[in-house]
């Protein structure tokens, strides 16, 4: 295979990998901009309230937190991306199908919530391990190339799934004051999302065939290198003793919780804060993923070319902090401040991941890379589980005094998360200066 054809194969593989993640992001965020439906159980035949919706959303992280991610990350290093990834891409689709069944079967609210919660748990674990397999695969295929750019592109296209969910869901479930939404109306985003899952399964199968052919050509097993077969449980302890792992994990959980948990309740925050209809709120918050479509690959390219990744992380965390300060304290009823906050948050949402994820392969050996990614996702999901439930609880309690009060209260929580993220990013930048041998701020090969 010539160098040119090898490069083309890398980009084809990346194209196959992004579609399952696009589908996962859509399904995960399909209710974000129509979350106002759950403020009053009487608004839908489904009968969920805000706390119930928060419980459902938190289900994504349950299996991930209680050992699933760690165990499956180890399996990823031992069995490789083809076997492990295929199992969990399938689990992701099966969990999504169970959620769809739960919200369309006409069950009692408590029962439908329990069943959807279980479906979301399997969907979440499948999505996270599928995402780990995708990231692991990109690190494999772009090990000696523009890894940050490839990861940035994957992230950008995946977040287009979020953008589509944020914009499309208010159109599929049109806001209508006084209307009681049927099960079929409420489930429209889930039906669309399951169709995307089917496309993702097909393209994942194509990637598996490509990856097997590439390994056969190189005469290596389904791993990055032969030393993968020497994986030992002691290697996990080595990762846990790595201080840089914990800095990356903490930054990940704090930063992502301030954005992902926010998106889950975006409609319930933006609508009362800036006096806008649901469709406008959908377009407003969709600026986050749309910004990453442009800027995540661009910032990834800059990290590849110029390095200084830890400085990008600090800047992105500061921008997220400024955004949440605006969302909490800007004058009520002035949409301009909402748009400005989304611009700042969009830049931050592009900067931090573009520098953070390519840093992981620099702090650990290849043979534990899958385990390390899984452990980082585990720490992230631990926080997401807690903060989604906390945000739902805050909104449920504070909204009794008015929707505006609830929105401000939950934004104070997100502001606190961003302050902590800035502090951890500064510590990671200091660690980079103290350990230049890790090349955390060095450019990558283009």
Beta strands, then each sheet from edge to edge (+ up, - down):
end
